Amino acid sequence: MILVRNIEIFFKDVREVFLVETLALFYNEIITIKRNRLYQIIIFLTHSMKSSKPMFLGSLFAVMLVIVISNAAPAQAATCSFTKTLEVGVTGEDVRCLQKYLNSEGFVIATTGVGAPGKETTQYGPATKAAVASWQSANGISPAVGTFGAVSRAKYLQLAGTTTTPVPVIPTPTPTVSEQMIESYKSQIASLTSQLAAAKASTNALSSEAKKAKDAIKKAIEMIEDAKDEIEDAEGTPAEEAKINLEDAEEDLADAVDSYFDEEFADAVVSAAKAYDNAEDAFGDAGGETREDEIEDRIDRVSDEVDEAWNDVEDADDDGEDVDESEDLLEEAEDIVEKAYDALDDGDYDEAEDLAKEASDMVDDAIDAIGGDSKKDKENAKDAIEDAKDAIEDAQDAIDDSNKNTDDAEELLDEAQDLLDDAEDAYDDEDYDEAQDLAQDAEEAANDAQDEL
């Protein structure tokens, strides 16, 4: 049942729609698959059935997956003998037996550690109480307060098939293997339907390791889909390297899903990360601009800003101005730029982007420390305004030539024009630093508008 809940929670966040009718069509194939190849069905479904609607995982899907994994009737827990009311604070072997029964029926005490399957204890604590309450709710016992009393004991005996009246044995024809399998599956479905309802209502959540694995797999799937779209939209034949990387990504994704269902979450995270990296490489090989490319360009621009600032500081020094603080700031900015490149190489894109911004701000502080050169500031602001105008014109031409929906691009272009107007106003007010910043923001918005196409 732990595995069933992992399956259900995992697929609630994946974009694909699993149609019950389609699953029924593949029933005969599904029941023959071994557990360690389960991902073949999952990958087939996630890549074959697309929908813009939110995904809904029906209980039938979970039931069929359990049948795949078990391929046999589940083992029955030993019958317990309860002679007293069990509640929080009570200890004894009857508590351990109750915990084993609850775990075997899917009302798990804990997924790992104390109380987990195989690690049941003699202590009736809050976790046992919560599991009992779920069991009571699923079996129509009201109120479901988590105390295992007389009503719960009677229901347990009923479910366990225990009776004080001998039942005569009536000879019946021995069913065939096929009939036995069908009857076993029917019994499992009836039992699992109630167990799934209880599992959904339970407050138990996936471990943090499982959540990391789920998020990593989801991220890899999205990158793979982006890479596929980029390859399909590419002009001419996509690079062979892109196809190879995409195939590697799908294989890594299959390994990640396989590890997830085996509850080897650390391995799932590693495989999902490999899938993402290979998909990102495929995306880039097909002509797409990856986030890595964007951040590398940003760091390169900041590095150029540092070089230009050094020229300004040297000119100010030649003019006899005090530049000690500016030199210290620029040296620190250079160190931060190097750290940004290192973070980029390590794949920590958020850190690399933050460091690039920090270095850029430090360059501005270095210029401010020498008071700046008003003539140079004016020229820089003017150049930035011209660059923004060019970017806006290019974006407008791209929108005019596009046959796609341009609403988002036009909205960004309007924002770019507003920023340019503000930059020109600041320039007229001789606030050249502000004019330059606004013009650069306008240019960036115009580029974003073109990227939307």
C-alpha positions as CSV (number, residue, x, y, z in Angstrom):
1,M,0.0,0.0,0.0
2,I,3.0,2.4,0.6
3,L,3.8,1.8,-3.1
4,V,0.2,2.5,-4.2
5,R,0.2,5.8,-2.4
6,N,3.6,6.8,-3.9
7,I,2.2,6.0,-7.3
8,E,-1.0,8.1,-6.7
9,I,0.8,11.1,-5.2
10,F,3.5,11.0,-7.9
11,F,1.1,11.1,-10.9
12,K,-1.1,13.8,-9.4
13,D,1.6,16.3,-10.5
14,V,2.3,14.9,-14.0
15,R,0.6,16.7,-16.9
16,E,-0.5,13.5,-18.8
17,V,-4.1,12.1,-18.6
18,F,-4.4,8.4,-17.9
19,L,-7.7,7.3,-19.4
20,V,-9.3,4.3,-17.7
21,E,-10.7,3.1,-21.0
22,T,-7.1,3.0,-22.4
23,L,-5.9,1.1,-19.4
24,A,-8.6,-1.5,-19.9
25,L,-7.5,-2.0,-23.5
26,F,-4.0,-2.8,-22.3
27,Y,-5.1,-5.0,-19.3
28,N,-3.9,-8.3,-20.8
29,E,-0.4,-6.8,-21.5
30,I,-0.2,-5.1,-18.1
31,I,-0.8,-8.1,-16.0
32,T,2.2,-10.0,-17.6
33,I,4.8,-7.3,-16.9
34,K,7.3,-7.8,-14.0
35,R,7.7,-5.1,-11.4
36,N,11.2,-4.0,-12.5
37,R,9.9,-3.2,-16.0
38,L,6.7,-1.4,-14.9
39,Y,8.1,1.9,-16.2
40,Q,7.6,0.7,-19.8
41,I,3.9,1.1,-19.4
42,I,4.3,4.4,-17.6
43,I,6.6,5.9,-20.2
44,F,4.3,4.6,-23.0
45,L,1.3,6.3,-21.4
46,T,3.0,9.6,-20.5
47,H,4.4,10.0,-24.0
48,S,1.4,8.7,-26.0
49,M,-1.6,10.3,-24.3
50,K,-1.5,14.1,-24.2
51,S,-4.1,16.4,-22.8
52,S,-4.4,20.0,-21.7
53,K,-6.8,19.0,-18.9
54,P,-5.5,18.4,-15.3
55,M,-4.6,14.8,-14.6
56,F,-7.0,12.6,-12.6
57,L,-5.7,9.2,-11.4
58,G,-8.6,6.8,-11.0
59,S,-8.6,4.2,-8.3
60,L,-8.8,1.5,-11.1
61,F,-5.3,2.7,-12.3
62,A,-3.8,2.2,-8.9
63,V,-5.5,-1.2,-8.5
64,M,-4.2,-2.4,-11.8
65,L,-0.6,-1.2,-11.0
66,V,-0.8,-3.2,-7.7
67,I,-1.9,-6.3,-9.7
68,V,1.1,-5.8,-11.9
69,I,3.5,-5.5,-9.0
70,S,2.1,-8.3,-6.9
71,N,0.9,-10.7,-9.6
72,A,-0.5,-12.8,-6.8
73,A,-2.9,-12.6,-3.9
74,P,-1.5,-10.7,-0.9
75,A,-0.3,-12.6,2.1
76,Q,-2.7,-12.5,5.0
77,A,-1.6,-11.1,8.4
78,A,-1.8,-13.4,11.4
79,T,-5.1,-13.3,13.4
80,C,-4.8,-11.3,16.5
81,S,-6.5,-11.9,19.9
82,F,-7.8,-8.7,21.4
83,T,-9.3,-8.8,24.9
84,K,-9.2,-5.2,26.0
85,T,-9.6,-1.7,24.7
86,L,-6.4,-0.4,23.0
87,E,-5.8,3.3,23.1
88,V,-2.9,5.8,23.4
89,G,-0.6,4.8,26.3
90,V,-1.4,1.1,26.2
91,T,1.5,-1.3,25.7
92,G,1.6,-5.0,24.9
93,E,2.0,-7.7,22.2
94,D,-1.6,-7.1,21.2
95,V,-0.6,-3.6,20.2
96,R,2.2,-5.0,18.0
97,C,-0.3,-7.4,16.4
98,L,-2.7,-4.6,15.7
99,Q,0.1,-2.6,14.1
100,K,1.1,-5.5,11.9
101,Y,-2.5,-5.9,10.9
102,L,-3.0,-2.2,10.0
103,N,0.3,-2.1,8.1
104,S,-0.7,-5.3,6.1
105,E,-4.1,-3.7,5.3
106,G,-2.6,-0.5,4.0
107,F,-3.3,1.7,7.0
108,V,0.4,2.2,7.7
109,I,1.6,3.4,11.0
110,A,4.7,4.9,9.4
111,T,6.5,4.6,6.0
112,T,9.9,4.4,7.6
113,G,11.4,3.9,11.1
114,V,9.4,2.9,14.2
115,G,6.0,1.5,13.3
116,A,6.9,0.9,9.7
117,P,6.2,-2.5,8.2
118,G,8.6,-5.0,9.8
119,K,9.3,-2.5,12.6
120,E,6.1,-2.7,14.6
121,T,6.2,-2.0,18.4
122,T,4.3,-2.7,21.5
123,Q,3.5,1.0,22.1
124,Y,0.1,2.5,21.2
125,G,1.0,6.1,20.2
126,P,-0.5,8.9,18.2
127,A,0.6,7.3,14.9
128,T,-1.2,4.1,15.8
129,K,-4.2,6.1,16.8
130,A,-4.3,7.9,13.4
131,A,-4.0,4.6,11.5
132,V,-6.8,3.1,13.6
133,A,-9.0,6.1,12.9
134,S,-8.4,5.7,9.1
135,W,-9.2,2.0,9.4
136,Q,-12.4,2.8,11.3
137,S,-13.5,5.4,8.8
138,A,-12.9,3.0,5.9
139,N,-15.0,0.3,7.6
140,G,-17.9,2.4,8.6
141,I,-17.2,2.6,12.3
142,S,-18.4,5.9,13.8
143,P,-17.1,7.8,15.5
144,A,-13.6,7.1,14.0
145,V,-11.6,8.4,17.0
146,G,-8.7,6.0,16.9
147,T,-9.6,4.0,20.0
148,F,-9.7,0.2,19.3
149,G,-12.7,-0.8,21.5
150,A,-15.5,-3.4,21.5
151,V,-17.0,-2.2,18.2
152,S,-13.7,-2.2,16.5
153,R,-12.8,-5.7,17.8
154,A,-16.1,-7.0,16.4
155,K,-15.5,-5.5,13.0
156,Y,-11.9,-6.9,13.1
157,L,-13.3,-10.4,13.8
158,Q,-15.8,-10.0,11.0
159,L,-13.1,-8.9,8.5
160,A,-10.7,-11.6,9.6
161,G,-13.4,-14.2,9.2
162,T,-13.1,-15.5,12.8
163,T,-16.3,-17.2,14.1
164,T,-17.2,-19.5,17.0
165,T,-19.6,-21.6,14.9
166,P,-18.0,-24.4,12.9
167,V,-18.6,-24.0,9.2
168,P,-19.2,-27.3,7.3
169,V,-16.9,-28.0,4.5
170,I,-18.7,-28.5,1.3
171,P,-16.7,-30.0,-1.5
172,T,-16.4,-27.8,-4.5
173,P,-14.9,-28.3,-7.9
174,T,-11.2,-27.3,-8.0
175,P,-11.0,-24.1,-10.1
176,T,-8.6,-23.8,-12.9
177,V,-5.5,-21.7,-12.6
178,S,-7.1,-19.0,-14.8
179,E,-10.3,-19.0,-12.6
180,Q,-8.1,-18.8,-9.5
181,M,-6.3,-15.8,-10.9
182,I,-9.6,-14.1,-11.8
183,E,-11.1,-14.7,-8.4
184,S,-7.8,-13.5,-6.8
185,Y,-7.9,-10.2,-8.8
186,K,-11.6,-9.7,-8.0
187,S,-10.8,-10.1,-4.3
188,Q,-7.9,-7.7,-4.5
189,I,-9.9,-5.1,-6.4
190,A,-12.7,-5.2,-3.7
191,S,-10.2,-4.9,-0.9
192,L,-8.0,-2.2,-2.6
193,T,-10.9,0.0,-3.4
194,S,-11.6,0.6,0.3
195,Q,-7.9,0.8,1.1
196,L,-7.3,3.5,-1.6
197,A,-10.2,5.5,-0.2
198,A,-8.5,5.3,3.2
199,A,-5.1,6.1,1.8
200,K,-6.4,9.3,0.2
201,A,-7.9,10.4,3.5
202,S,-4.8,9.6,5.5
203,T,-2.6,12.4,6.7
204,N,0.6,10.4,6.1
205,A,2.7,12.1,3.4
206,L,5.6,11.0,1.3
207,S,9.0,11.4,2.9
208,S,11.1,14.4,2.0
209,E,13.4,12.1,-0.1
210,A,10.4,10.9,-2.1
211,K,9.2,14.5,-2.7
212,K,12.7,15.5,-4.0
213,A,12.6,12.5,-6.4
214,K,9.1,13.3,-7.6
215,D,10.0,17.0,-8.2
216,A,13.2,16.0,-10.0
217,I,11.3,13.5,-12.3
218,K,8.7,16.1,-13.1
219,K,11.4,18.7,-13.9
220,A,13.1,16.2,-16.2
221,I,9.8,15.3,-18.0
222,E,9.2,19.0,-18.7
223,M,12.7,19.5,-20.1
224,I,12.3,16.4,-22.3
225,E,9.0,17.8,-23.7
226,D,10.7,21.2,-24.4
227,A,13.5,19.4,-26.2
228,K,11.1,17.4,-28.3
229,D,9.2,20.6,-29.2
230,E,12.4,22.4,-30.1
231,I,13.5,19.5,-32.3
232,E,10.1,19.4,-34.1
233,D,10.2,23.2,-34.7
234,A,13.8,23.3,-35.9
235,E,14.3,24.1,-39.5
236,G,15.9,21.3,-41.5
237,T,17.1,18.1,-39.9
238,P,17.9,18.5,-36.2
239,A,21.5,17.7,-35.3
240,E,22.1,14.0,-34.7
241,E,23.6,14.9,-31.3
242,A,20.2,16.3,-30.3
243,K,18.5,13.0,-31.1
244,I,21.2,11.0,-29.2
245,N,20.9,13.2,-26.1
246,L,17.1,13.0,-26.2
247,E,17.3,9.2,-26.3
248,D,19.7,9.2,-23.4
249,A,17.4,11.5,-21.5
250,E,14.4,9.2,-22.0
251,E,16.5,6.2,-20.8
252,D,17.6,8.1,-17.7
253,L,14.0,9.1,-17.1
254,A,12.9,5.5,-17.3
255,D,15.6,4.6,-14.7
256,A,14.4,7.4,-12.5
257,V,10.8,6.2,-12.5
258,D,11.9,2.6,-12.0
259,S,13.9,3.7,-8.9
260,Y,11.0,5.8,-7.6
261,F,8.6,2.9,-7.6
262,D,11.3,0.7,-6.0
263,E,11.4,3.5,-3.3
264,E,15.1,4.1,-4.1
265,F,14.6,7.8,-4.0
266,A,18.2,8.9,-3.9
267,D,18.9,6.9,-7.1
268,A,15.7,8.4,-8.7
269,V,17.0,11.9,-8.0
270,V,20.4,11.1,-9.7
271,S,18.8,9.5,-12.7
272,A,16.3,12.3,-13.1
273,A,19.1,14.9,-12.9
274,K,20.9,13.0,-15.7
275,A,17.7,13.0,-17.7
276,Y,17.3,16.7,-17.3
277,D,20.9,17.4,-18.3
278,N,20.7,15.3,-21.4
279,A,17.4,16.8,-22.4
280,E,18.8,20.3,-21.9
281,D,21.7,19.4,-24.2
282,A,19.3,18.1,-26.8
283,F,17.3,21.4,-26.5
284,G,20.4,23.4,-27.1
285,D,21.7,21.2,-29.9
286,A,18.3,21.8,-31.7
287,G,18.8,25.5,-31.5
288,G,17.0,26.4,-28.3
289,E,18.6,28.9,-25.9
290,T,18.9,27.2,-22.5
291,R,18.9,28.9,-19.2
292,E,22.6,28.1,-19.0
293,D,23.2,30.1,-22.2
294,E,21.2,33.0,-20.9
295,I,23.1,33.2,-17.6
296,E,26.4,32.8,-19.3
297,D,25.6,35.8,-21.5
298,R,24.7,37.8,-18.4
299,I,28.0,36.9,-16.7
300,D,29.9,37.8,-19.9
301,R,28.2,41.2,-19.9
302,V,29.0,41.9,-16.3
303,S,32.7,40.9,-17.0
304,D,32.7,43.5,-19.7
305,E,31.2,46.1,-17.3
306,V,34.1,45.4,-14.9
307,D,36.7,46.0,-17.7
308,E,35.0,49.2,-18.7
309,A,34.9,50.4,-15.1
310,W,38.6,49.7,-14.7
311,N,39.2,52.1,-17.7
312,D,37.1,54.8,-16.0
313,V,38.9,54.3,-12.7
314,E,42.3,54.6,-14.4
315,D,41.2,57.8,-16.2
316,A,40.1,59.2,-12.9
317,D,43.4,58.2,-11.2
318,D,45.2,60.0,-14.0
319,D,43.1,63.1,-13.3
320,G,44.3,63.0,-9.6
321,E,41.1,61.7,-8.1
322,D,41.0,59.3,-5.1
323,V,40.2,55.9,-6.5
324,D,41.3,53.5,-3.7
325,E,37.7,52.5,-2.8
326,S,36.8,52.1,-6.4
327,E,39.8,49.8,-7.0
328,D,38.9,47.7,-4.0
329,L,35.3,47.3,-5.2
330,L,36.3,46.3,-8.7
331,E,38.7,43.7,-7.4
332,E,35.9,42.2,-5.3
333,A,33.6,42.4,-8.3
334,E,36.2,40.4,-10.3
335,D,36.2,37.7,-7.6
336,I,32.4,37.5,-7.6
337,V,32.4,37.1,-11.4
338,E,34.8,34.2,-11.1
339,K,32.5,32.6,-8.5
340,A,29.5,33.1,-10.9
341,Y,31.3,31.2,-13.6
342,D,32.2,28.4,-11.1
343,A,28.5,28.2,-10.1
344,L,27.5,28.0,-13.7
345,D,29.9,25.2,-14.3
346,D,28.4,23.4,-11.3
347,G,24.9,23.7,-12.7
348,D,23.8,26.0,-9.9
349,Y,22.1,28.5,-12.2
350,D,20.2,30.5,-9.4
351,E,23.5,31.1,-7.6
352,A,25.3,32.1,-10.8
353,E,22.6,34.6,-11.7
354,D,22.6,36.1,-8.2
355,L,26.4,36.5,-8.2
356,A,26.3,38.2,-11.6
357,K,23.8,40.7,-10.3
358,E,25.9,41.3,-7.2
359,A,29.0,41.9,-9.3
360,S,27.1,44.3,-11.5
361,D,25.8,46.3,-8.5
362,M,29.4,46.4,-7.2
363,V,30.6,47.9,-10.5
364,D,28.0,50.7,-10.1
365,D,29.3,51.3,-6.6
366,A,32.8,51.5,-7.8
367,I,31.9,54.2,-10.4
368,D,29.9,56.0,-7.8
369,A,32.9,56.0,-5.5
370,I,34.9,58.2,-7.8
371,G,31.9,60.4,-8.5
372,G,31.6,59.1,-12.1
373,D,32.4,60.9,-15.2
374,S,29.3,63.0,-16.2
375,K,30.3,63.1,-19.8
376,K,30.9,59.4,-19.9
377,D,27.6,58.7,-18.0
378,K,25.8,60.9,-20.6
379,E,27.4,58.9,-23.5
380,N,26.5,55.6,-21.8
381,A,22.9,56.7,-21.3
382,K,22.6,57.8,-24.8
383,D,24.1,54.6,-26.2
384,A,21.7,52.6,-24.0
385,I,18.7,54.5,-25.2
386,E,19.7,53.9,-28.9
387,D,20.2,50.2,-28.2
388,A,16.7,50.0,-26.6
389,K,15.2,51.8,-29.6
390,D,16.9,49.2,-32.0
391,A,15.6,46.3,-29.9
392,I,12.1,47.7,-29.9
393,E,12.1,48.1,-33.7
394,D,13.4,44.6,-34.2
395,A,10.7,43.2,-31.9
396,Q,8.0,45.1,-33.7
397,D,9.2,43.8,-37.1
398,A,9.2,40.2,-35.7
399,I,5.6,40.7,-34.4
400,D,4.5,42.1,-37.7
401,D,6.0,39.1,-39.6
402,S,4.7,36.4,-37.2
403,N,1.8,34.2,-37.9
404,K,1.4,33.1,-34.3
405,N,-0.5,34.5,-31.4
406,T,1.4,37.7,-30.5
407,D,-0.6,39.0,-27.5
408,D,2.1,38.3,-24.9
409,A,4.8,39.7,-27.2
410,E,2.8,42.9,-27.8
411,E,2.3,43.3,-24.1
412,L,6.0,43.0,-23.4
413,L,6.7,45.4,-26.3
414,D,4.4,48.0,-24.7
415,E,6.2,47.7,-21.5
416,A,9.5,48.2,-23.3
417,Q,8.2,51.4,-24.9
418,D,7.1,52.7,-21.6
419,L,10.5,52.1,-20.1
420,L,12.2,53.8,-23.0
421,D,9.9,56.9,-22.5
422,D,11.0,57.0,-18.9
423,A,14.6,56.6,-19.8
424,E,14.4,59.6,-22.2
425,D,12.7,61.7,-19.5
426,A,15.5,60.8,-17.1
427,Y,18.1,61.7,-19.7
428,D,16.4,65.1,-20.2
429,D,16.6,65.6,-16.5
430,E,20.4,64.8,-16.7
431,D,19.9,61.8,-14.4
432,Y,22.1,59.7,-16.7
433,D,22.5,56.7,-14.4
434,E,18.8,56.3,-14.1
435,A,18.3,56.8,-17.8
436,Q,20.9,54.1,-18.6
437,D,19.2,51.6,-16.2
438,L,15.8,52.3,-17.6
439,A,17.0,52.0,-21.2
440,Q,18.7,48.6,-20.4
441,D,15.4,47.4,-18.9
442,A,13.6,48.5,-22.0
443,E,16.0,46.7,-24.2
444,E,15.6,43.5,-22.1
445,A,11.8,43.7,-22.3
446,A,12.0,44.1,-26.1
447,N,14.2,41.1,-26.3
448,D,11.8,39.1,-24.1
449,A,9.0,40.1,-26.5
450,Q,10.9,38.7,-29.4
451,D,11.6,35.5,-27.5
452,E,7.9,35.0,-26.9
453,L,7.5,34.4,-30.6
